Amino acid sequence: MKEAFIIVYISLCLTHTLSCKFGERYLVSTKNGIVEGAKEFAVPTGKVYYRYSGIPFAKPPVGELRFEPPQPVEKWPFILDATEEQPICLQSVETTVKTEKILGSEDCLYLNIYTPVPPGQTKDLAVMVWIYGGGFFEGDITREIYGPDYLMNEDVIVVPIAYRLGIFGFFSTGDLQSPGNNGLKDLILGLQWVKNNIESFGGDPNRITIFSESAGAVATSILTQTPLTKGLYNRAIMQSGLSHVIWAFSKKSAAVNDKTAELLGLTYSSSADLKHKLKLVPSRDLFAMSTLAANLVYGERPFGGLATAPVIEPKHPNAVVTRDEFDVLKSGDFNLTPLLIGFTSLETVDYPLNALFTAYLTNANLESSYLVPENFNIKDPKVKKHVGDLIKKRYFGSVNAKIFGDRQLIPFAADVFFYVTILEAVSLYAKHTNVSLYEFSYLGVRGNPLRSYNWGVGHGEELNYLFYRETSPKVSNLTDVRVTRTLTRLWANFAKEGNPTPRPDPLLQNVRWPTVGKDRTYLDINEHLVVKQDPHGDDYRFWSYLFSKYRLPNDA
């Protein structure tokens, strides 16, 4: 009799889209089938939340589906075990051709849902969809790295979505055979799944905020500019990255394809032939050789787009991006939703690519034309040298290639790779929609206890205040805890109401955070919250002048 009751109860969950708790089982019905999750306790408060890990939103992109846009997942006729995480997308823990150093699986299009709402209860909580960074060749949705614990205390739902990386997510032949950006298309399909199902987990499908960092923020920025995401989200947070930074788009796909084929010993006669032959290569071999190829190609000109990254696609019905990113913003032809955008106070301190930049400039004898970012698209060598001379004088002065160091390199790289183009894009975004701008400048222990210099906060340090990480420094202090509570409150407020400071709040020092105007008002997030104007002003104006006078569009 008991077994019959359980079957009837589960059947009701399936047929009536109910959320059910039976004994210690936590069951939620989605439009694809029932999922079973687990009960968790947030660190450090002990607040109860419910975790549903490894929910598929697409068919496994393997076999003939390699290099293809994601296909919606089919219904499952059983209770899906969502108590264990699924494999991360293929990536490497280090630059290597050794396949044993490669982690993950091609079958990786899953999402996790963390909700404070118990099964069987109906609420309409704000939803925060996380898109990870990692240069489009690493990153994952694991709780070990992106634990939702701190955000659970703010009564929001957190949903990290996985997307394909490296050649699997961003292979492009530059034509309709493989136009590219499948990793971005993974995210769009994931957003569609969240929109259609989050209500069953206590979420409000009309209050979905994408939040993201670094390459994830680049992806999010692109998603704000495509009609394919219209109606799928309501606001966006972009930390330390936009589609306008110089490394966002690849112009090197053809070179990477050629080098990958060479390393694999393949010859090909057409785009279709290359795609067919690469589909037959074992996944770990393909990832290893394509990553080596990308590193070799990128190392030739590192002040530009990543080698394996989003591309401007040829026009076709499912294209994510077909126009220069600055032209899109100037036209106002993008999704007009509230935005929260910012960066850390010194993005390139302890930046992993600094050694490559130093070697590149040293080998080039600090020749000025090598300092010109690739996204300026300057074709005339004389013009390029003139622009390079201006840049060299400002950042390197009379220092020669043998003696320049971090004091010169780090500010230059921070401006070139982050601040200047982010601020330029913010000014364009702000002409059409509300933008809240910030700089995170708190030099805390939780951020990076091993930083080389105390000149500023490095890339990604703020993530340790948003997410509980098993790898985070265990030594902390009360100020670190307060900054964590402050940052999560600001982000959650924005997700809930589109305004990070909707009302006076003692935790937020009763600050009012204005949106960006002509003076580029921003919030300095430190131990104290201070409203300021004109971040990186002189450097921004220098680059803005060069940009407006010399830059050509990406599709020129």
N, C-alpha and C positions, 0 to 999 in steps of 0.2 A: 504493500500500500504506500509506504514511504517513497519507494522508487517511482511509482506512478505519479505521485504528487510532484516530485522533482522534475520529471519529464514534462508534465503539464505546465509547471511554473516557468521552466526554461522556454517552452513553446510560446508562452505568453510574452516573454521578453522578445523573442524573435519576431512574432507576428504583429506586435503592437508597439514596437520601438520603445520599450521600457528599459529603465535601469534597475537592476535588481541586486539585492544582497541576500544571499542564502547561506546561513552558517558563517563560515569564514571565507566564502567565495564572493568576489566582487565582480559582478557581471554587468556589462553595458551592451545594449543592442545598437549597432550602427546600420547604415543602409547596405553594408556589405556582409553583415553577420554579427554574431555575438563575440565580444572580447572579454577575457577574464584578466583582471588586474590584481594589484597587491596594495596592501595598506602600508604606509610609511610614516616616519616621524621626522619632521624637519629639524635640522641642526641650526642653532643650538636651542631653540625654543621648545622642541618636542611637539609642535603643532602637527596634527594629523593631516595627511593628504593621501591621495590615491594615485597610483602609478600604473599606466598602461604603456608598456614598452614594446617596440617592434611591430607596430601596426603597419601592414603593407598598404600603400596607396597606389602602387603601380605593379604591373606584371614584372617579374624579374627581367632586367634588360640584358639577357644573355643570348648566346647563339645568334640567330638571325636578327634579334632585337638589339645587338651591340651596334652602337653608333646611330641608333634610331631614336626619334622622339619617344618619350615614355607612353605606355599604353595603360589605360585605367585598369585597376585590379578587378578581378571578377569576384562574385559573391562566394563566401566559403560556407559550406553546409554543416559546420561543426563549431564548437566553442574554440576560438583562437586563444592560445596561451600567450597572453601579453604580460607575463610576469618576468620574462627574461629578455635581455636586449639581443638584438640581431647583429650580424656582422657589420662593421663599418665599411664604407666604400674603400676600394683599393687605394693604398697609399704606402709610402715608405717612411721608415723612421729615420733614414739618413740617405744621403746621395750615394747610391750604390747600384751595381748591376746584379747583385746577389739576390736571387728571388726569395731566399729565406728571410731577408730583411723587409719584405713587403707584407703588409698586413691587410686584412679585410677580404672582401669578396665583390665580384661584379653584381651579385644579387644583394643590393643594399638599399633599395628605395623604400625606406620605412620612416615612420615618425613615432615619437613618444608623446604621451599626454600626461601632464601632472596637474591634478585638480584637487582643490580642497573640498569639493562637493561630493558627498557620499553617493553611491549608487541608490537610485530610488528617489532622490530629492531633485527638485526642479529649481534652478536659479538662472540668472542671466549675467554671469560674471564676465568681465573684460578678458579677452584672450590675447596672449602675447606669443607670437610665432617667432621662434629663434632661427636665424640663418647664420651658420658658423663661418669664420674666416679661415685662412690658411693658404692664401696665394693660389687657390683653385687646384692645389695638388695635395693638400692634407686638410684634416678637420673631421669632426664626427659629432654625433648627438649623444654620446654616452654621459651617464649621470656622474661618472668619475671626473669629467672635465666641466660639464655644465649642469651641476646639481641645482635644482630649482629651490632649494631650501629657503634662502633669504627672501625670494619673491613670494613664496607661499604665505609668508606672514602678511602680505599685502592683499590677500584675497583676490588673486588673479589666477587664470589658468595659463600654464606655460606649455608650448608645443614646439619642440625642436624638430626640424625637417631635414632629412638627409638629401644630398644631391651628388651626382657622379662627379668625379674629380679627374684631373689630368686628361689624357687622351680619351678616356671613356666618356667624360662629360663635355669636352670641348674640341673634339676632332672636327676639323673643317677642311673641305676641299675647295672652298671659295665659290662653289657653284651649287646648283640644286641637287646634286648627288648627295652631298653632306654639307648643308649650309652652315651648320654649327650651332652652338649654344644649347645643346641638349641638357646640360646641367641646369641652365636657367629654366628650361621647359619642365624639368623635374620639379622645380620649386613651384611653378605655376600649377601643375597637377596636384601637388601637395596642398597648396592653398585652396584649390577647389574641393579637395576631400575635407579639409577643416571646415570650410564654409558650409558644406552639406551635412556634417556630422557632429559638430562641436556642441550643438544644443543638447545632445544626449549625455554629454559629460558636464552639464551645468553651465555652458558657455553661451554668450550672446553672439550670434553670427553677424550682427551688425556693429560689433565693437571688436574688430580684429586689428591688432597692431603688429606689424612686422618690426622686429628689432634685430640688430645685426652689427657686426664689427669687421673692419678690414675688408678682405675680399667678399665677405658676406654683405657688407655695406655697399660695396660696388654692385653686387648682384641686386640688392634691394633698390638701389638708385635706378638701375636699369628697369626694374619691375615697376617703379613709379612712372616710367616714361612710355610704357607700352599699353595699347588698348586691350591686350590679352588679359590684363589683371583688373580691369575696371569692374568694380563691385565685389572683388574678392577680399579687400582689406579696407580699413578706414583711416589708418594713420601709419606713419613709419618713423623709426628711430635708426639713424645711421651713424655709427661710431667709427671714426678714423678711416673713412673711405667713402668715395662717391664714384659714379661712373666717369667723372671728369679728371680723376687723378691720372698721372701719366702712365701708370702701370696697368690701367684697367682693361684696355683692349689690346689684343694681339694683332700685329701685322706680319707675324712670322710663321703663320700656319704652314705655308708652302715649304719653307726652309725646314721646319720641324718634321713635316711628312717625309721630305727627301732624306733627311738624316736618319730618321727612324727606319725607313726602308733599307738604307745602306747598312745600318747596324744589324739589321735582321737578315741581311743577305737577299733582299727582295728586289726585283725589278718590276716596273708596272708601266702600262701603256696609256692609262686613262684614269680619271677619278674613280670610275666604277671598278676598274681593275684593282686599284690600290685598296679601296674599301673592302672588296671581296677578299683579297689576300690577307688584310689585317684582321678580318673577322675570324680567320682560321688559326691565328697565332694564339697559343695558350696565354691566358690573361696575365699571369705574373711575368712571363717573358715580355709581353707587349708593354706592360707598365714599366718594367725596368728599362727597356731600351728606349721607349718614348720619353721617359723622364730624363735619361742621360742625354738624349738628343735635344730636349728642351733646354737643359742646363748649358749645353755647349752653344746653342744658338743664342740664348739670352746673354751669356757671358761676353759675346762679341759687342753688344751695345746695351748695357744694363740701364741706361737712363731713358727707358722707354717702356713700352708695353711688355707684359709677361709673355713668354713664348707660347704657353698653352693657357688660354684665357678666352673670355667673350670676344666675339668678332662682330663687325657690321655685316649683316647677312644680305645676300641678294634678295630682292623683293619676291615674296611668296606668301600665301595666306596665313601660314603659321609662324612667320618671322617675328622674333622678339624685338629686334632693333635693326633698322635699315638706314638710319640717318645719323649724322654727327651729333654727339650728345649736347654740345653747346647750342647748336641750332634748334634742337628740340626745346630747350629751356627758354631760349629767346622768343620762340613762337608762342609759348604758353600752352602748347599742345601736349599736355601730360595730365595725369590724374591729380586733381586739385584737392589734396587732403592735407591736414596738418602734419608738419614734419618737425622732428627734433634731430639736430645735427651737431656734431662737435668732434673734438680731438683731445689728445693729451698734450701736456705743455712742452714736451720735447720728444716727438714721435720716434726719432731715430737714435736716441741714446740706447746703447746696447742692442741696436737693430741687427738682426742676423746677417744682413747683406752688406754691412759696412766693410768687412774685409774684402769682399768682391769689388766694391766701389773703389776702395783704396788701391787695390792692385790694378784695376782698369785705368784709373787716372795716372798712376805711376808709370805704367807701361806706355801710356799715351803722352808721357812727358808733360802732363797737365796742359796739353794743347787746347786752346780755348774752344774750338768748334766741338770738341767732345763733351763740353759742359752743357750744350744746348739740348733740352729735353726733346725726345723723339716726337712728342705730340705737337710740336711747333710746325712740323711738316715742311720745313724750309728746304727748298731744292737748290737754290743758288748758293754756291760755296762761299762767295764773298759776303753775302748777307749773313750766312750762318756764322762766319768768322767774326763779323762785326758784333752780332748778338752775343757770341761767346766771349768776346773781349770785355763787354760790359758786365757779364756775369762773373768772369774771372776777377776783374778789378774789385767788384763788390765783396766777394766772399774769400778770395785767396790773396788779394793784394800783390805784394812782391814775393810772396812765398813760392819757392820752386818745388818741383816734383819730388825732390829728395827729402825735403824737410816738412812738408805739410802733414798735418795730423788731424786728430779728432776735433780739435778746436775749430778747424776750418771745415772739415767734412760734415760733421753732424748738423750744424745749422743749415748748411747748403742743402744737404739731402732732405732734411725735415721740410724746408720750404718747397723744394722741387717735387718731392713725392707726396706731400700732404697739404700743407697749409694754403699755398697760393691757389691751387686749383679748387680746393674745397671752398675757400672763401669766395672765389669768383663764382662758383656754382650757387653758393648760398645767396649771393646778391641777385642772381637770376631767378632762383626759386622764389625768393621773397617778394618779387614783383607780382606774383600771381597767387601765392598762398601764404598762410602763417607758418613761420619758421622760428623755432626756439633754438638758439645757438649757445654752445657751452665750450669751456675748456676745463679739463680735469687736471688740476695741478697739485693734488695732495700726495706728498712724498711719504707714504706710509709703509710700515713693515709688511703688511699683507700684500701690497702691490709687488714689491721686488726687494727682498732683504739683501740681495747680492749685487745691486746695481753698481756699475763701474764709477759713475759720477753722480753727484747730487745736483746736476745742472737742470734737471726737469724730469717729468714723468714720462716713461717710455711707452712704446707701442703695446697696447693690450693690457697694461697694468690695471686699468679700471675694471677689467673683467673679474678680478679677484674680489671685488666689492659687490658685484652683481650676482655671482654664482658661487655656491659652495663647491670647492674642489678638494678632492682627496690629496692632490699634489700641492695644495697651497701651503704657504708657510704656517707652521703650527704656532709660532710665536706671534702674538698680536697684542694690542692694547685697547684701552677704552675708546681712544680717538678713532682707531680703525673700525671698531664696532659701530660707533656713531656715524662715521662716514658711510659704512655699509647700509645702515638704516636710512640715511639721508638719500643716498643714490637710488636705492630700491623704491623709496617713497616717491621720488621725483618721476622715475620711469613708470611706476604703476599709476600715478595720477594722470600722466599723459595718456597711458593706455585706456584709462577709464573715461577721461573727460576731454582729451585733446589739449589739455593745459597742465603743465607740470606743477603749477602753483595756483590751483583754482580758488583757494581761500587761505586766510592766515593759519599757520600751523607752527607751533613752537618747535617741533622737530626740525622744520625747515627755516628756523629763525625768523619766521613770519615774513620771509622775503617774497617779493613779487617779481617774477621773471618775465620781463617784456619780450615780445617778439621782435625780430630783426627789422630795423629801419635803415635809413640811409647811413646812420652812424655805426651800423653793425653792432648793435647792443648784444651783449652775451653775458652768461652767468659763469663766473669763475668758481668752480666747485673745489673747495679746499676745506680745511677744518672750519672755516667760516665761509658762508655763501655771500659773494659780493657781485653786484651788477656792475659791469664795466662796458667800455666801448672800444671799438677799433682794434681787435686783436691782430698782433703782428703787422701793425699798420704800415710802417715804412717799407718793410719787405714786400708786403702785399701791393703797395702802390708801385714799387719798382717793377715787379713782375706783371702787374696789370697793364702797365705801359707797354712792356715788351709783348705781352700777349695780344693786346689790341692792335699793335702796329705791325707785328711780324707773323703771327700765327695764321696758318691756313687750315681750313676744315679737314677732318679726317678723310672725307671722301673726295677731296680736291685732286 
